[in-house]
Amino acid sequence: MANVSLNRTELCSLENILSSYVAQKTSIALSSLLGESVSHNIKKTHTETSKIGDLKNFVNELVLCSVFLHGAGDVRLGILYSIPETDAKQIAAKLLGMEKVDSLDDLGMSAISEVGNIMSGSFFNALYDHTGLKVDLSTPDFATTSVSSLLEPHAAGFLCPISDIMTEIELTGTNSGIRVHMLIIQDHDNARKLLNCKR
């Protein structure tokens, strides 16, 4: 039967797999960009996206910078990065070689989008290394938005509220405290591919 929901054991295994991909590639990529070590933490997997109404449990700040990418190919998977605006300015300043960025102009937004692009590329490289599944990434979609509309306008077009699940991960710069929140979005069938495909 198509799209049978993952059971509790499978969800736990999926979180461990996603955590290993982030540890092996994604956190290292962000660490290289920030010039400091980065830790990560799997926070929660939401099994019904239609019930994620209170995203303030995910991020407390009212204004966020978000970058959304999705992949198509052997597996369907989307990644939504959300960064508190103050942290996004710190990241942009680091990447642009500036001491401080007061506001995110086109160049700053481009820098943040590129961070999402690089992190996603590293994640999908880890996925391919472990499963052999190939994914072609979309171009990054950037938005400055509020918590209440975090999934609009970009990720909402990718989500299927009945069947998609979202795994919440937080990456943190150990010196700066910069936080990057990562939502990995997929349906149960595609998640099961990650569980069953091993090189």
C-alpha positions in Angstrom: 0.0 0.0 0.0 1.4 3.4 -1.0 2.5 6.0 1.5 2.0 3.8 4.7 3.0 5.9 7.6 6.3 5.2 9.3 6.0 3.5 12.7 7.8 4.8 15.8 10.9 2.6 15.3 11.2 3.7 11.7 10.9 7.4 12.7 13.6 6.9 15.2 15.9 5.3 12.6 15.1 8.1 10.1 16.1 10.7 12.6 19.4 8.9 13.3 20.0 8.7 9.5 19.3 12.4 8.9 21.4 13.3 11.9 24.3 11.4 10.5 24.0 13.2 7.1 24.0 16.5 8.9 26.9 15.6 11.1 29.1 14.2 8.3 28.5 17.0 5.7 26.1 19.7 6.5 27.4 21.0 9.8 30.9 20.8 8.4 29.9 22.9 5.4 28.3 25.5 7.7 31.4 25.4 10.0 33.6 26.2 7.0 31.4 29.1 6.0 31.2 30.6 9.5 34.8 29.9 10.4 33.8 28.1 13.7 32.7 24.8 14.9 29.0 24.0 14.5 26.8 21.6 16.6 23.5 20.2 15.6 20.4 18.9 17.4 17.5 16.9 16.1 14.5 18.5 17.8 11.4 16.8 16.5 9.8 15.0 13.6 6.3 16.2 12.8 4.3 13.4 11.2 1.3 15.5 10.2 2.3 18.8 8.6 -1.3 19.9 8.7 -1.1 20.1 12.5 2.0 22.4 12.6 0.0 25.4 13.4 2.2 26.8 16.2 5.6 27.3 14.6 6.5 29.6 17.5 7.6 26.4 19.3 10.1 26.1 16.4 11.5 29.6 16.3 10.6 32.4 18.8 11.7 35.4 16.7 9.0 37.2 14.8 11.1 38.0 11.7 13.0 35.3 9.9 15.1 34.9 6.8 14.2 31.6 5.1 15.6 29.7 2.2 13.8 26.8 0.6 15.1 24.3 -1.9 13.6 21.0 -3.1 15.1 18.0 -4.8 13.7 15.8 -7.5 15.1 12.5 -8.9 15.4 9.2 -7.1 13.9 10.8 -4.0 11.6 13.8 -3.4 12.8 15.9 -0.5 12.6 19.6 0.4 14.7 21.6 2.9 13.5 24.8 4.5 16.2 26.9 6.3 15.0 29.5 8.8 17.4 32.0 10.3 16.5 34.7 12.9 17.1 38.0 11.2 19.9 39.1 13.6 21.8 35.8 12.9 21.3 36.2 9.1 22.9 39.6 9.3 25.9 38.1 11.2 26.2 35.4 8.5 26.0 37.9 5.7 28.7 40.1 7.4 31.0 37.1 7.7 30.6 36.0 4.1 30.9 39.5 2.7 34.0 40.3 4.8 32.3 43.1 6.7 32.3 43.9 10.4 28.6 44.5 10.5 25.5 44.4 8.3 22.7 46.7 9.3 20.2 45.4 6.8 20.0 42.6 4.2 20.3 44.1 0.7 20.3 42.1 -2.5 23.9 41.1 -1.9 23.2 40.0 1.6 20.1 38.0 0.6 22.2 36.3 -2.1 24.8 35.4 0.4 22.2 33.8 2.7 20.6 31.9 -0.3 24.1 30.6 -1.2 24.5 29.3 2.4 21.3 27.3 1.9 22.5 26.1 -1.4 25.8 24.9 -0.1 24.3 23.2 3.0 21.7 21.4 0.9 24.4 20.3 -1.6 26.4 18.8 1.3 23.3 17.1 2.7 22.4 15.5 -0.6 26.0 14.5 -1.1 25.9 12.6 2.2 22.5 11.1 1.2 24.0 9.9 -2.1 27.2 8.5 -0.4 25.0 6.3 1.8 22.1 5.3 -0.5 23.2 5.9 -4.1 20.0 8.0 -4.6 20.5 11.0 -6.9 18.7 14.3 -6.4 18.7 17.4 -8.6 18.4 20.6 -6.5 16.1 23.5 -7.4 17.5 27.1 -7.1 17.2 28.6 -3.7 14.0 30.6 -2.9 14.6 33.4 -0.4 12.1 35.2 1.7 12.0 37.5 4.8 8.9 36.5 6.6 7.1 36.1 9.9 6.7 33.0 11.9 3.0 32.7 11.2 3.7 32.6 7.4 6.9 30.7 7.5 5.8 28.1 5.0 4.5 30.7 2.5 4.9 31.3 -0.3 7.5 28.8 -1.3 7.4 25.7 0.9 3.6 25.5 1.0 3.6 24.7 -2.7 5.8 21.7 -2.0 4.0 20.3 1.0 1.3 17.8 0.9 -0.3 18.3 4.4 -1.8 14.9 4.7 1.2 12.8 3.8 4.4 14.9 4.4 6.5 14.7 7.5 9.0 17.3 8.7 12.1 16.7 10.7 13.3 19.7 12.7 17.1 20.3 13.1 18.9 23.2 14.8 22.5 24.0 13.9 24.4 26.4 16.2 27.7 28.1 15.9 29.6 27.3 19.1 31.3 30.7 19.3 28.9 33.2 17.7 25.7 31.4 18.8 24.4 31.8 15.2 21.4 29.5 14.7 20.2 27.9 11.5 17.0 26.0 11.7 16.5 23.2 9.1 13.3 21.5 8.2 13.6 18.4 6.1 10.3 17.7 4.3 9.3 14.5 2.7 6.5 12.0 2.5 6.6 8.6 4.2 7.4 6.7 1.0 10.4 8.8 0.3 11.5 8.7 3.9 11.3 4.9 3.7 13.7 5.0 0.7 16.3 6.5 3.0 15.7 3.7 5.5 15.9 0.9 2.9 18.6 2.1 0.4 22.1 1.3 1.5 25.3 1.1 -0.5 
